[in-house]
Amino acid sequence: MRAGYSWVTPRLTAIVALGLLGCQAPSQNSAWSLTNAERDAIRAVDTAFVHAWIRDDTASVLRLFSPEAILFPPGSAPIEGLPAIRAYWWPNDGSHTQITSFTRNVAEIRGTRQLAYLRGTAHLAWAYVKDGKRTVQSSQSTDLVLLAPDAKGQWRIIRQMWNPTPP
């Protein structure tokens, strides 16, 4: 067992987050727990996220986030807000990253009607071009995405974190 917080599971992390936001952890039979339709809507957000990356559609990726969203990239400071997220994933330095393959396997979707999380694994491959030099890379990760409905009831990504895993 690793030192530190290795005992913290994604479910516990989400339950703690729900508690910090004043929500009670959902039970399977709770009137506050997600309906199947809400789980389907959250899964649709994730599917749209994956497909938008594969299409290289910046606007569609960003539309899935709330304006106050925060990314937690591994080994980096948090990236706060849509302008910073755009600059992080699509820097204005003459480089271009093209996602060539992206699959996500969703392990669970849980939460309340005010706050939910999606936990899964992802396999990603991309080509990066800068100054005429092209490199190809790939990665695997464990992902945790927190979502909340916006004022119109549409689920939006409010927090996203990922941790690379060995191939």
DSSP file (Angstrom, degrees, kcal/mol; ACC not computed):
  #  RESIDUE AA STRUCTURE BP1 BP2  ACC     N-H-->O    O-->H-N    N-H-->O    O-->H-N    TCO  KAPPA ALPHA  PHI   PSI    X-CA   Y-CA   Z-CA
    1    1 A M              0   0    0      0, 0.0     2,-0.1     0, 0.0     6,-0.0   0.000 360.0 360.0 360.0 136.3    0.0    0.0    0.0
    2    2 A R        -     0   0    0      1,-0.1     4,-0.4     4,-0.0     5,-0.1  -0.388 360.0-108.4 -74.9 153.7    1.3    3.4   -0.9
    3    3 A A  S    S+     0   0    0      2,-0.1     2,-0.4    -2,-0.1    -1,-0.1  -0.337  82.4  28.1 -73.4 162.5    1.8    6.1    1.7
    4    4 A G  S    S-     0   0    0      1,-0.2     3,-0.3    -2,-0.1     0, 0.0  -0.727 122.6 -12.1  94.9-133.5   -0.5    9.0    2.0
    5    5 A Y  S >  S+     0   0    0     -2,-0.4     3,-2.0     1,-0.2    -1,-0.2  -0.084  81.0 127.8-103.1  33.7   -4.1    9.0    0.9
    6    6 A S  T 3   +     0   0    0     -4,-0.4    -1,-0.2     1,-0.3    -3,-0.1   0.705  68.3  65.5 -65.0 -17.6   -4.2    5.7   -1.0
    7    7 A W  T 3  S+     0   0    0     -3,-0.3     2,-0.7    -5,-0.1    -1,-0.3   0.620  77.3 100.8 -77.1 -12.4   -7.2    4.7    1.1
    8    8 A V    <   -     0   0    0     -3,-2.0    -3,-0.0     4,-0.1     3,-0.0  -0.645  61.0-160.9 -80.1 115.8   -9.3    7.5   -0.4
    9    9 A T     >  -     0   0    0     -2,-0.7     4,-2.7     1,-0.1     5,-0.2  -0.512  31.2-110.5 -89.5 161.4  -11.6    6.0   -3.1
   10   10 A P  H  > S+     0   0    0      0, 0.0     4,-2.4     0, 0.0     5,-0.2   0.887 120.8  53.1 -57.9 -36.8  -13.2    8.0   -5.9
   11   11 A R  H  > S+     0   0    0      2,-0.2     4,-2.5     1,-0.2     5,-0.2   0.934 110.5  45.9 -63.8 -44.9  -16.6    7.3   -4.2
   12   12 A L  H  > S+     0   0    0      2,-0.2     4,-2.8     1,-0.2     5,-0.2   0.902 110.7  54.0 -63.6 -40.4  -15.3    8.6   -0.9
   13   13 A T  H  X S+     0   0    0     -4,-2.7     4,-2.4     1,-0.2    -2,-0.2   0.928 111.2  44.9 -58.8 -45.8  -13.8   11.6   -2.6
   14   14 A A  H  X S+     0   0    0     -4,-2.4     4,-2.9     2,-0.2    -1,-0.2   0.889 112.0  51.9 -67.1 -39.0  -17.2   12.5   -4.2
   15   15 A I  H  X S+     0   0    0     -4,-2.5     4,-2.4     2,-0.2    -2,-0.2   0.914 110.8  48.1 -63.9 -41.8  -19.0   11.9   -1.0
   16   16 A V  H  X S+     0   0    0     -4,-2.8     4,-2.6     2,-0.2    -2,-0.2   0.928 111.9  49.9 -62.3 -44.3  -16.6   14.3    0.8
   17   17 A A  H  X S+     0   0    0     -4,-2.4     4,-1.5     1,-0.2    -2,-0.2   0.910 110.0  50.7 -60.8 -42.2  -17.1   16.8   -2.0
   18   18 A L  H  <>S+     0   0    0     -4,-2.9     5,-3.2     1,-0.2    -1,-0.2   0.920 111.3  48.8 -60.8 -42.9  -20.9   16.5   -1.7
   19   19 A G  H ><5S+     0   0    0     -4,-2.4     3,-1.5     1,-0.2    -2,-0.2   0.897 108.3  53.0 -64.1 -41.0  -20.6   17.1    2.0
   20   20 A L  H 3<5S+     0   0    0     -4,-2.6    -1,-0.2     1,-0.3    -2,-0.2   0.798 109.0  50.6 -65.3 -27.4  -18.4   20.1    1.6
   21   21 A L  T 3<5S-     0   0    0     -4,-1.5    -1,-0.3    -5,-0.2    -2,-0.2   0.337 123.7-104.3 -92.7   7.4  -21.0   21.6   -0.8
   22   22 A G  T < 5S+     0   0    0     -3,-1.5     2,-0.3     1,-0.3    -3,-0.2   0.647  80.0 127.2  83.8  14.7  -23.8   21.0    1.7
   23   23 A C      < -     0   0    0     -5,-3.2     2,-0.3    -6,-0.2    -1,-0.3  -0.744  57.5-124.0-102.3 152.3  -25.3   18.0    0.0
   24   24 A Q        -     0   0    0     -2,-0.3    -5,-0.0    -3,-0.1    -9,-0.0  -0.711  35.8-100.0 -90.1 147.6  -26.0   14.6    1.6
   25   25 A A        -     0   0    0     -2,-0.3     2,-0.1     1,-0.1     8,-0.1  -0.452  45.3-116.4 -64.4 135.4  -24.5   11.6    0.0
   26   26 A P        -     0   0    0      0, 0.0     2,-0.3     0, 0.0    -1,-0.1  -0.448  22.0-152.1 -76.4 145.5  -27.1    9.8   -2.1
   27   27 A S    >   -     0   0    0     -2,-0.1     3,-1.1     1,-0.1     6,-0.2  -0.707  33.7-105.3-102.8 166.6  -28.3    6.4   -1.3
   28   28 A Q  T 3  S+     0   0    0     -2,-0.3    -1,-0.1     1,-0.2     0, 0.0   0.819 121.5  37.6 -61.4 -29.7  -29.6    4.1   -4.0
   29   29 A N  T 3  S+     0   0    0      3,-0.0    -1,-0.2     2,-0.0     2,-0.1   0.341  87.8 125.9-105.2   6.0  -33.2    4.7   -2.9
   30   30 A S    X   -     0   0    0     -3,-1.1     3,-0.8     1,-0.1     0, 0.0  -0.354  63.2-135.4 -69.4 142.8  -33.0    8.4   -2.0
   31   31 A A  T 3  S+     0   0    0      1,-0.2    -1,-0.1    -2,-0.1     4,-0.0   0.710 109.1  54.1 -66.1 -19.0  -35.4   10.9   -3.6
   32   32 A W  T 3  S+     0   0    0     -7,-0.1    81,-1.2    80,-0.1    -1,-0.2   0.608  87.2 102.8 -89.4 -14.2  -32.3   13.1   -4.1
   33   33 A S  B <  S-A  112   0A   0     -3,-0.8    79,-0.2    79,-0.2    80,-0.1  -0.238  85.4 -82.7 -71.3 162.0  -30.3   10.4   -5.9
   34   34 A L        -     0   0    0     77,-1.0     2,-0.1     1,-0.1    -1,-0.1  -0.284  39.5-134.0 -64.1 142.5  -29.9   10.5   -9.7
   35   35 A T     >  -     0   0    0     -3,-0.1     4,-2.4     1,-0.1     5,-0.2  -0.459  28.7-105.9 -84.6 167.7  -32.6    9.1  -11.9
   36   36 A N  H  > S+     0   0    0      1,-0.2     4,-2.5     2,-0.2     5,-0.2   0.881 123.4  54.7 -61.2 -37.0  -31.8    6.9  -14.8
   37   37 A A  H  > S+     0   0    0      2,-0.2     4,-2.1     1,-0.2    -1,-0.2   0.894 108.1  48.3 -64.7 -39.2  -32.5    9.8  -17.1
   38   38 A E  H  > S+     0   0    0      2,-0.2     4,-2.4     1,-0.2    -2,-0.2   0.904 110.8  50.3 -68.1 -40.8  -30.1   12.0  -15.3
   39   39 A R  H  X S+     0   0    0     -4,-2.4     4,-2.7     1,-0.2    -2,-0.2   0.914 110.8  50.3 -60.8 -41.6  -27.4    9.3  -15.4
   40   40 A D  H  X S+     0   0    0     -4,-2.5     4,-2.1     2,-0.2    -2,-0.2   0.891 109.6  50.7 -62.9 -39.4  -28.1    9.0  -19.2
   41   41 A A  H  X S+     0   0    0     -4,-2.1     4,-1.7     2,-0.2    -2,-0.2   0.891 111.3  48.0 -66.1 -39.4  -27.7   12.8  -19.5
   42   42 A I  H  X S+     0   0    0     -4,-2.4     4,-2.0     2,-0.2    -2,-0.2   0.916 111.1  50.2 -66.8 -42.9  -24.4   12.7  -17.7
   43   43 A R  H  X S+     0   0    0     -4,-2.7     4,-2.6     1,-0.2    -2,-0.2   0.878 108.0  54.7 -61.3 -37.0  -23.2    9.9  -19.8
   44   44 A A  H  X S+     0   0    0     -4,-2.1     4,-2.6     2,-0.2    -1,-0.2   0.870 105.0  53.0 -65.1 -37.0  -24.3   11.9  -22.9
   45   45 A V  H  X S+     0   0    0     -4,-1.7     4,-2.3     2,-0.2    -2,-0.2   0.935 111.2  46.6 -61.4 -45.4  -22.1   14.8  -21.7
   46   46 A D  H  X S+     0   0    0     -4,-2.0     4,-2.4     2,-0.2    -2,-0.2   0.914 112.3  49.3 -64.7 -42.2  -19.1   12.5  -21.4
   47   47 A T  H  X S+     0   0    0     -4,-2.6     4,-2.6     1,-0.2     5,-0.2   0.913 111.3  49.7 -62.5 -42.4  -19.8   11.0  -24.9
   48   48 A A  H  X S+     0   0    0     -4,-2.6     4,-2.5     2,-0.2    -1,-0.2   0.884 109.1  53.5 -63.0 -38.2  -20.1   14.5  -26.4
   49   49 A F  H  X S+     0   0    0     -4,-2.3     4,-1.9     2,-0.2    -2,-0.2   0.946 111.4  44.3 -59.9 -50.8  -16.8   15.4  -24.7
   50   50 A V  H  X S+     0   0    0     -4,-2.4     4,-2.1     1,-0.2    -2,-0.2   0.936 115.8  46.9 -61.2 -48.3  -15.0   12.4  -26.2
   51   51 A H  H  X S+     0   0    0     -4,-2.6     4,-2.1     1,-0.2    -1,-0.2   0.867 108.9  54.5 -65.7 -36.6  -16.5   12.9  -29.7
   52   52 A A  H  <>S+     0   0    0     -4,-2.5     5,-2.8    -5,-0.2     4,-0.5   0.896 108.7  49.2 -64.8 -38.7  -15.7   16.7  -29.7
   53   53 A W  H ><5S+     0   0    0     -4,-1.9     3,-1.1     3,-0.2    46,-0.5   0.927 110.3  50.1 -64.1 -43.7  -12.1   15.9  -29.0
   54   54 A I  H 3<5S+     0   0    0     -4,-2.1    -2,-0.2     1,-0.3    -1,-0.2   0.866 111.7  48.5 -63.8 -35.2  -12.0   13.4  -31.8
   55   55 A R  T 3<5S-     0   0    0     -4,-2.1    -1,-0.3    -5,-0.2    -2,-0.2   0.534 110.8-124.2 -78.8  -6.4  -13.5   15.9  -34.2
   56   56 A D  T < 5 +     0   0    0     -3,-1.1     2,-0.9    -4,-0.5    -3,-0.2   0.910  55.9 157.6  61.1  43.7  -11.0   18.6  -33.0
   57   57 A D     >< +     0   0    0     -5,-2.8     4,-2.0     1,-0.2    -1,-0.2  -0.778  20.2 178.9-107.2  87.8  -13.9   20.8  -32.1
   58   58 A T  H  > S+     0   0    0     -2,-0.9     4,-2.5     1,-0.2     5,-0.2   0.904  79.8  52.2 -54.8 -49.2  -12.7   23.3  -29.5
   59   59 A A  H  > S+     0   0    0      1,-0.2     4,-1.9     2,-0.2    -1,-0.2   0.891 109.6  49.3 -59.7 -41.6  -16.0   25.1  -29.1
   60   60 A S  H  > S+     0   0    0      2,-0.2     4,-0.6     1,-0.2    -1,-0.2   0.880 110.6  50.2 -68.1 -37.4  -18.0   21.9  -28.5
   61   61 A V  H >< S+     0   0    0     -4,-2.0     3,-1.3     1,-0.2     4,-0.2   0.961 113.0  46.3 -61.6 -50.3  -15.5   20.7  -25.8
   62   62 A L  H >< S+     0   0    0     -4,-2.5     3,-1.6     1,-0.3    -2,-0.2   0.806 101.7  65.2 -66.1 -30.3  -15.6   24.1  -24.0
   63   63 A R  H 3< S+     0   0    0     -4,-1.9    -1,-0.3     1,-0.3    -2,-0.2   0.717  93.3  63.6 -63.7 -19.8  -19.5   24.2  -24.2
   64   64 A L  T << S+     0   0    0     -3,-1.3    93,-3.1    -4,-0.6     2,-0.3   0.587  93.8  77.1 -81.1 -10.0  -19.6   21.2  -21.9
   65   65 A F  E <  S-b  157   0B   0     -3,-1.6    93,-0.2    91,-0.2    82,-0.1  -0.693  83.2-118.0-100.0 150.7  -17.9   23.0  -19.0
   66   66 A S  E >   -     0   0B   0     91,-2.7     3,-1.9    -2,-0.3    15,-0.1  -0.522  35.1-110.2 -74.8 156.2  -19.4   25.6  -16.7
   67   67 A P  E 3  S+     0   0B   0      0, 0.0    15,-1.4     0, 0.0    -1,-0.1   0.796 120.1  48.2 -59.6 -27.0  -17.8   29.0  -16.9
   68   68 A E  E 3  S+     0   0B   0     13,-0.2    13,-0.1    14,-0.1    90,-0.1   0.201  84.1 142.1 -97.5  15.5  -16.2   28.5  -13.4
   69   69 A A  E <   -     0   0B   0     -3,-1.9    12,-3.3    88,-0.2     2,-0.4  -0.114  35.7-153.7 -58.8 153.8  -14.9   25.0  -14.2
   70   70 A I  E     -bC 159  80B   0     88,-1.7    90,-1.8    10,-0.2     2,-0.3  -0.998   2.7-153.2-133.1 131.3  -11.5   23.9  -12.9
   71   71 A L  E     -bC 160  79B   0      8,-2.5     8,-2.4    -2,-0.4    90,-0.2  -0.791   1.2-159.5 -96.1 145.8   -9.1   21.3  -14.3
   72   72 A F  E     -b  161   0B   0     88,-2.7    90,-0.9    -2,-0.3     3,-0.1  -0.715  17.0-171.4-122.5  78.1   -6.7   19.4  -12.0
   73   73 A P    >   -     0   0    0      0, 0.0     3,-1.5     0, 0.0     2,-0.1  -0.386  35.8 -93.9 -69.5 148.3   -4.0   18.1  -14.4
   74   74 A P  T 3  S+     0   0    0      0, 0.0     3,-0.1     0, 0.0    89,-0.1  -0.390 107.4   5.6 -62.1 134.9   -1.5   15.7  -12.9
   75   75 A G  T 3  S+     0   0    0      1,-0.2     2,-0.3    -2,-0.1    -3,-0.0   0.701 115.2  95.1  69.2  20.4    1.7   17.5  -11.7
   76   76 A S  S <  S-     0   0    0     -3,-1.5    -1,-0.2     3,-0.0     3,-0.1  -0.936  79.5 -98.2-140.0 159.4    0.3   21.0  -12.3
   77   77 A A        -     0   0    0     -2,-0.3    -6,-0.1     1,-0.1     0, 0.0  -0.382  60.1 -80.9 -68.9 156.2   -1.5   23.8  -10.6
   78   78 A P        -     0   0    0      0, 0.0     2,-0.6     0, 0.0    -6,-0.2  -0.278  37.0-136.4 -58.7 146.5   -5.3   23.9  -11.1
   79   79 A I  E     -C   71   0B   0     -8,-2.4    -8,-2.5    -3,-0.1     2,-0.5  -0.939  25.8-159.3-107.4 112.0   -6.5   25.5  -14.3
   80   80 A E  E     -C   70   0B   0     -2,-0.6     4,-0.4   -10,-0.2   -10,-0.2  -0.840  42.8   0.0-109.6 124.2   -9.4   27.8  -13.4
   81   81 A G  S  > S-     0   0    0    -12,-3.3     4,-2.4    -2,-0.5   -13,-0.2   0.186  84.0 -78.8  89.5 155.3  -12.2   29.1  -15.7
   82   82 A L  H  > S+     0   0    0    -15,-1.4     4,-2.9     1,-0.2     5,-0.2   0.872 124.8  53.8 -59.9 -42.4  -12.9   28.6  -19.4
   83   83 A P  H  > S+     0   0    0      0, 0.0     4,-2.2     0, 0.0    -1,-0.2   0.923 113.2  44.1 -60.5 -40.3  -10.3   31.1  -20.7
   84   84 A A  H  > S+     0   0    0     -4,-0.4     4,-2.1     2,-0.2    -2,-0.2   0.876 113.0  51.2 -70.7 -36.8   -7.5   29.4  -18.8
   85   85 A I  H  X S+     0   0    0     -4,-2.4     4,-2.7     2,-0.2     5,-0.4   0.934 110.6  49.3 -64.3 -45.0   -8.8   25.9  -19.8
   86   86 A R  H  X S+     0   0    0     -4,-2.9     4,-3.0     1,-0.2    -2,-0.2   0.937 112.4  47.4 -58.1 -47.4   -8.8   27.0  -23.5
   87   87 A A  H  < S+     0   0    0     -4,-2.2    -1,-0.2    -5,-0.2    -2,-0.2   0.840 112.6  50.5 -65.4 -32.5   -5.3   28.4  -23.1
   88   88 A Y  H  < S+     0   0    0     -4,-2.1    -2,-0.2     1,-0.1    -1,-0.2   0.948 121.9  29.9 -69.7 -49.8   -4.1   25.1  -21.4
   89   89 A W  H  < S+     0   0    0     -4,-2.7    -2,-0.2     1,-0.2     8,-0.2   0.782 134.1  30.8 -83.9 -27.0   -5.5   22.7  -24.0
   90   90 A W  S  < S-     0   0    0     -4,-3.0    -1,-0.2    -5,-0.4    -2,-0.1  -0.618  82.5-169.6-130.1  72.0   -5.2   25.0  -27.0
   91   91 A P        -     0   0    0      0, 0.0     2,-0.9     0, 0.0     3,-0.3  -0.243  27.2-128.1 -65.7 152.5   -2.2   27.3  -26.5
   92   92 A N  S    S+     0   0    0      1,-0.2    -5,-0.0     2,-0.1    -2,-0.0  -0.441  79.6 105.4 -96.1  57.4   -1.6   30.2  -28.8
   93   93 A D  S    S-     0   0    0     -2,-0.9    -1,-0.2     2,-0.2     3,-0.1   0.163 100.3 -94.7-123.7  15.6    2.0   29.2  -29.5
   94   94 A G  S    S+     0   0    0     -3,-0.3    37,-0.3     1,-0.3     2,-0.2   0.436  87.7 123.6  85.2  -1.7    1.7   27.8  -33.0
   95   95 A S        -     0   0    0     -4,-0.2     2,-0.3    35,-0.1    -1,-0.3  -0.498  42.2-162.5 -88.5 161.8    1.3   24.2  -31.8
   96   96 A H  E     -D  129   0B   0     33,-2.2    33,-2.8    -2,-0.2     2,-0.5  -0.974   5.5-161.4-145.9 131.8   -1.6   21.9  -32.6
   97   97 A T  E     -D  128   0B   0     -2,-0.3     2,-0.5    31,-0.2    31,-0.2  -0.961   6.7-166.5-112.7 126.3   -2.6   18.7  -30.9
   98   98 A Q  E     -D  127   0B   0     29,-2.9    29,-2.4    -2,-0.5     2,-0.4  -0.957  16.9-138.3-114.1 117.8   -4.9   16.3  -32.8
   99   99 A I  E     +D  126   0B   0     -2,-0.5    27,-0.3   -46,-0.5     3,-0.1  -0.622  22.5 178.8 -73.3 125.3   -6.6   13.6  -30.8
  100  100 A T  E     +     0   0B   0     25,-2.4     2,-0.3    -2,-0.4    26,-0.2   0.636  67.8  12.0-103.1 -19.1   -6.4   10.4  -32.9
  101  101 A S  E     +D  125   0B   0     24,-1.6    24,-2.7     2,-0.0    -1,-0.4  -0.943  60.7 170.1-158.7 136.3   -8.1    8.0  -30.5
  102  102 A F  E     +D  124   0B   0     -2,-0.3     2,-0.4    22,-0.2    22,-0.2  -0.885   4.3 167.0-152.5 115.8  -10.1    8.5  -27.3
  103  103 A T  E     -D  123   0B   0     20,-2.4    20,-2.5    -2,-0.3     2,-0.4  -0.991  11.7-167.0-128.3 141.1  -12.1    5.9  -25.4
  104  104 A R  E     -D  122   0B   0     -2,-0.4     2,-0.6    18,-0.2    18,-0.2  -0.995   8.3-156.9-126.7 132.7  -13.5    6.2  -21.9
  105  105 A N  E     -D  121   0B   0     16,-2.8    16,-2.2    -2,-0.4     2,-0.5  -0.942  18.1-144.3-106.5 113.0  -14.9    3.3  -19.9
  106  106 A V  E     -D  120   0B   0     -2,-0.6    14,-0.3    14,-0.2     3,-0.1  -0.662  19.8-179.7 -82.0 123.4  -17.3    4.7  -17.3
  107  107 A A  E     -     0   0B   0     12,-2.7     2,-0.3    -2,-0.5    13,-0.2   0.811  65.6  -8.4 -90.8 -36.3  -17.1    2.7  -14.1
  108  108 A E  E     -D  119   0B   0     11,-1.9    11,-2.6     2,-0.0     2,-0.4  -0.987  44.1-161.0-161.4 152.2  -19.8    4.7  -12.2
  109  109 A I  E     +D  118   0B   0     -2,-0.3     2,-0.3     9,-0.2     9,-0.2  -0.972  35.1 149.4-133.0 117.3  -22.0    7.7  -12.2
  110  110 A R  E     +D  117   0B   0      7,-2.0     7,-3.2    -2,-0.4     2,-0.3  -0.897  11.2  87.4-141.6 168.6  -23.4    8.7   -8.8
  111  111 A G  E     -D  116   0B   0     -2,-0.3   -77,-1.0     5,-0.3     5,-0.3  -0.951  64.2 -61.3 143.0-157.5  -24.5   11.8   -7.0
  112  112 A T  B     -A   33   0A   0      3,-3.5   -79,-0.2    -2,-0.3   -78,-0.1  -0.598  52.4 -94.7-116.3 179.3  -27.5   14.0   -6.3
  113  113 A R  S    S+     0   0    0    -81,-1.2     3,-0.1    -2,-0.2   -80,-0.1   0.602 127.0  44.5 -73.5  -9.4  -29.6   16.0   -8.6
  114  114 A Q  S    S+     0   0    0      1,-0.3     2,-0.3   -82,-0.2    -1,-0.2   0.665 126.4  16.5-103.2 -23.2  -27.4   19.0   -7.7
  115  115 A L        +     0   0    0     33,-0.2    -3,-3.5     2,-0.0    -1,-0.3  -0.952  66.8 169.0-155.9 128.1  -24.0   17.4   -7.9
  116  116 A A  E     -DE 111 147B   0     31,-2.7    31,-2.9    -2,-0.3     2,-0.4  -0.905  16.8-146.1-137.0 163.7  -22.8   14.2   -9.6
  117  117 A Y  E     -DE 110 146B   0     -7,-3.2    -7,-2.0    -2,-0.3     2,-0.4  -0.976   1.5-155.7-133.0 150.9  -19.6   12.5  -10.4
  118  118 A L  E     -DE 109 145B   0     27,-2.5    27,-2.5    -2,-0.4     2,-0.4  -0.993  13.9-170.7-120.8 127.4  -18.4   10.2  -13.2
  119  119 A R  E     +DE 108 144B   0    -11,-2.6   -12,-2.7    -2,-0.4   -11,-1.9  -0.962  25.8 118.5-120.4 138.1  -15.5    7.9  -12.6
  120  120 A G  E     -DE 106 143B   0     23,-1.9    23,-3.3    -2,-0.4     2,-0.3  -0.949  52.7 -91.9-169.8-170.8  -13.8    5.9  -15.3
  121  121 A T  E     -DE 105 142B   0    -16,-2.2   -16,-2.8    -2,-0.3     2,-0.4  -0.901  31.2-158.2-121.8 154.4  -10.7    5.1  -17.2
  122  122 A A  E     -DE 104 141B   0     19,-2.3    19,-2.1    -2,-0.3     2,-0.4  -0.973  12.2-159.3-134.8 148.3   -9.5    6.6  -20.5
  123  123 A H  E     +DE 103 140B   0    -20,-2.5   -20,-2.4    -2,-0.4     2,-0.4  -0.998  24.0 179.4-124.1 124.5   -7.2    5.7  -23.3
  124  124 A L  E     -DE 102 139B   0     15,-2.8    15,-2.7    -2,-0.4     2,-0.3  -0.977  13.9-177.7-133.5 137.9   -6.0    8.6  -25.4
  125  125 A A  E     +DE 101 138B   0    -24,-2.7   -25,-2.4    -2,-0.4   -24,-1.6  -0.989  14.9 166.8-132.2 145.2   -3.7    8.9  -28.4
  126  126 A W  E     -DE  99 137B   0     11,-2.6    11,-2.7    -2,-0.3     2,-0.4  -0.985  31.6-131.8-153.7 160.8   -2.6   12.2  -30.1
  127  127 A A  E     -DE  98 136B   0    -29,-2.4   -29,-2.9    -2,-0.3     2,-0.5  -0.968  21.9-159.4-114.9 134.4   -0.3   13.8  -32.6
  128  128 A Y  E     -DE  97 135B   0      7,-3.1     7,-2.6    -2,-0.4     2,-0.5  -0.962   6.9-171.2-118.2 127.4    1.4   17.1  -31.5
  129  129 A V  E     +DE  96 134B   0    -33,-2.8   -33,-2.2    -2,-0.5     2,-0.3  -0.975  15.1 154.4-123.1 128.1    2.8   19.4  -34.1
  130  130 A K  E >  S- E   0 133B   0      3,-2.2     3,-2.2    -2,-0.5   -35,-0.1  -0.955  71.5  -4.9-151.4 134.3    5.0   22.5  -33.4
  131  131 A D  T 3  S-     0   0    0     -2,-0.3     3,-0.1   -37,-0.3   -36,-0.1   0.848 128.7 -57.2  52.4  38.5    7.6   24.2  -35.5
  132  132 A G  T 3  S+     0   0    0      1,-0.2     2,-0.5     0, 0.0    -1,-0.3   0.390 111.5 120.8  78.3  -4.4    7.1   21.5  -38.2
  133  133 A K  E <   -E  130   0B   0     -3,-2.2    -3,-2.2     2,-0.0     2,-0.5  -0.823  46.4-160.4 -97.6 129.1    8.0   18.7  -35.8
  134  134 A R  E     +E  129   0B   0     -2,-0.5     2,-0.4    -5,-0.2    -5,-0.2  -0.920  10.2 179.7-112.6 130.2    5.4   16.0  -35.2
  135  135 A T  E     -E  128   0B   0     -7,-2.6    -7,-3.1    -2,-0.5     2,-0.4  -0.953  15.1-148.0-125.2 149.9    5.4   13.7  -32.3
  136  136 A V  E     +E  127   0B   0     -2,-0.4     2,-0.3    -9,-0.2    -9,-0.2  -0.959  24.5 165.8-118.6 133.6    2.9   10.9  -31.5
  137  137 A Q  E     -E  126   0B   0    -11,-2.7   -11,-2.6    -2,-0.4     2,-0.3  -0.903  15.2-166.8-140.4 167.2    2.0   10.0  -27.9
  138  138 A S  E     -E  125   0B   0     -2,-0.3     2,-0.3   -13,-0.2   -13,-0.2  -0.976   6.3-177.2-150.5 162.2   -0.6    8.1  -25.9
  139  139 A S  E     -E  124   0B   0    -15,-2.7   -15,-2.8    -2,-0.3     2,-0.3  -0.987  17.5-144.3-155.2 161.4   -1.7    7.7  -22.3
  140  140 A Q  E     +EF 123 165B   0     25,-0.5    25,-2.3    -2,-0.3     2,-0.3  -0.951  28.5 173.1-123.6 148.6   -4.0    5.9  -20.0
  141  141 A S  E     -EF 122 164B   0    -19,-2.1   -19,-2.3    -2,-0.3     2,-0.5  -0.987  36.7-124.1-151.6 160.2   -5.7    7.5  -17.0
  142  142 A T  E     -EF 121 163B   0     21,-2.4    21,-2.4    -2,-0.3     2,-0.3  -0.942  41.2-158.9-100.6 131.1   -8.1    7.2  -14.2
  143  143 A D  E     -EF 120 162B   0    -23,-3.3   -23,-1.9    -2,-0.5     2,-0.4  -0.870  20.5-171.6-120.8 145.4  -10.6   10.1  -14.5
  144  144 A L  E     -EF 119 161B   0     17,-2.7    17,-2.6    -2,-0.3     2,-0.5  -0.985  10.5-176.7-133.7 124.1  -12.9   11.8  -12.1
  145  145 A V  E     -EF 118 160B   0    -27,-2.5   -27,-2.5    -2,-0.4     2,-0.4  -0.983  11.2-156.3-125.0 124.4  -15.4   14.4  -13.4
  146  146 A L  E     -EF 117 159B   0     13,-2.6    12,-2.8    -2,-0.5    13,-1.6  -0.848  17.9-174.5 -98.1 137.2  -17.8   16.4  -11.2
  147  147 A L  E     -EF 116 157B   0    -31,-2.9   -31,-2.7    -2,-0.4    10,-0.2  -0.943  11.5-179.9-132.0 151.7  -20.9   17.8  -12.9
  148  148 A A  E     - F   0 156B   0      8,-2.1     8,-2.3    -2,-0.3     2,-0.2  -0.986  34.8-103.6-145.1 150.0  -23.7   20.1  -11.9
  149  149 A P  E     - F   0 155B   0      0, 0.0     6,-0.3     0, 0.0     2,-0.0  -0.526  34.3-135.7 -74.7 143.0  -26.8   21.3  -13.7
  150  150 A D    >   -     0   0    0      4,-2.6     3,-2.1    -2,-0.2   -84,-0.0  -0.143  42.6 -77.7 -82.6-172.9  -26.7   24.9  -15.0
  151  151 A A  T 3  S+     0   0    0      1,-0.3    -1,-0.1     2,-0.1     0, 0.0   0.753 134.8  50.2 -60.7 -25.1  -29.6   27.4  -14.7
  152  152 A K  T 3  S-     0   0    0      2,-0.1    -1,-0.3     0, 0.0     3,-0.1   0.392 121.7-105.9 -93.7   2.3  -31.3   25.6  -17.6
  153  153 A G  S <  S+     0   0    0     -3,-2.1     2,-0.4     1,-0.3    -2,-0.1   0.540  74.2 140.0  87.1   6.9  -30.9   22.2  -16.1
  154  154 A Q        -     0   0    0      1,-0.1    -4,-2.6    -5,-0.0    -1,-0.3  -0.719  56.8-117.8 -85.8 130.1  -28.2   21.1  -18.5
  155  155 A W  E     - F   0 149B   0     -2,-0.4     2,-0.3    -6,-0.3    -1,-0.1  -0.477  37.6-176.4 -67.6 133.3  -25.4   19.1  -16.9
  156  156 A R  E     - F   0 148B   0     -8,-2.3    -8,-2.1    -2,-0.2     2,-0.4  -0.956  31.6-107.9-130.6 149.1  -22.0   20.8  -17.1
  157  157 A I  E     +bF  65 147B   0    -93,-3.1   -91,-2.7    -2,-0.3   -10,-0.3  -0.639  36.9 170.4 -75.0 126.9  -18.5   19.8  -16.1
  158  158 A I  E     +     0   0B   0    -12,-2.8   -88,-1.7    -2,-0.4     2,-0.3   0.667  67.8  14.9-110.0 -25.6  -17.5   21.8  -13.0
  159  159 A R  E     -bF  70 146B   0    -13,-1.6   -13,-2.6   -90,-0.2    -1,-0.4  -0.990  62.3-177.1-147.5 142.1  -14.3   19.9  -12.1
  160  160 A Q  E     +bF  71 145B   0    -90,-1.8   -88,-2.7    -2,-0.3     2,-0.3  -0.982   6.5 169.0-143.4 130.9  -12.1   17.4  -13.9
  161  161 A M  E     -bF  72 144B   0    -17,-2.6   -17,-2.7    -2,-0.4     2,-0.3  -0.985   6.6-174.8-138.2 151.5   -9.1   15.5  -12.8
  162  162 A W  E     - F   0 143B   0    -90,-0.9   -19,-0.2    -2,-0.3   -41,-0.0  -0.990  11.1-156.6-145.4 151.6   -7.1   12.6  -14.2
  163  163 A N  E     - F   0 142B   0    -21,-2.4   -21,-2.4    -2,-0.3    -2,-0.0  -0.984  26.1-121.5-131.8 119.8   -4.2   10.5  -13.1
  164  164 A P  E     - F   0 141B   0      0, 0.0   -23,-0.3     0, 0.0   -25,-0.0  -0.292  27.9-161.1 -60.2 143.1   -2.0    8.7  -15.6
  165  165 A T  E     - F   0 140B   0    -25,-2.3   -25,-0.5     1,-0.0     0, 0.0  -0.914  28.2 -94.1-122.1 152.7   -1.9    4.9  -15.1
  166  166 A P              0   0    0      0, 0.0   -27,-0.0     0, 0.0   -25,-0.0  -0.326 360.0 360.0 -64.0 147.8    0.8    2.5  -16.5
  167  167 A P              0   0    0      0, 0.0   -28,-0.0     0, 0.0    -2,-0.0   0.503 360.0 360.0 -64.2 360.0    0.0    0.9  -19.8
